[in-house]
Amino acid sequence: MIYEFLDRKPDYPESVFVAPSADMIGDVTLGEESSVWFNTTIRGDVNWIEIGARTNIQDNTCIHVMNQTGPTTIGDEVTIGHNAMVHGCTIHDRVLVGIHATVLDKAIIESDVIVAAGSLVPPGQRLESGYLYMGSPARQKRKLTEEEIVSIKEHSDNYVTYARAYMQKDTYDKNPFYEKNN
């Protein structure tokens, strides 16, 4: 559901895929070729949310803001994994936030970072570019390999492809992602 709140309505180009069960409320902006997946809530009611290009917000994620003091900004080519909680923070470009991870108020995640599944990024923490962070609270574990940095963009590219398939009318006739061997 796309929901207007206090004269503000989500704004996004035609290249964005929004699943029918996703909810976007209020002052929310998305960039080209981004996607918002099933049962996701993006609630820009008491502050604004800006999501960059080619970013995917996966199933059951919740993105919210801090009342009047903390918007949420998410950069380009970001993957927010299933069941993540993102609240009043800044996430720069080419970041992977793992499944069921939480990023809280005024945290800053620099570009080219992986936040491991289930991790908690506490309020105000800054995650330095080029590292894997893991745990609760999230701690720097090690430097990312070149392959891992490339994989962040590959996740983004994959979700652009998935979104395009969902937006095509013939999606139900064939599945371009796998063949069932029976």
Buried (B, 14 or more C-beta within 10 A) or exposed (E): EEBEBEEBBBEBEEBBBBBEEBBBBBBBBBBBBBBBBEBBBBBBBBBBBBBBBBBBBBBBBBBBBBEEEBBBBBBBBBBBBBBBBBBBBBBBBBBBBBBBBBBBBBBBBBBBBBBBBBBBBBBEBEBEBBBBBBEEEBEBBEEBEEEBBEBBBEBBEEBBEBBBBBBEEEEEEEEEEEEEEE
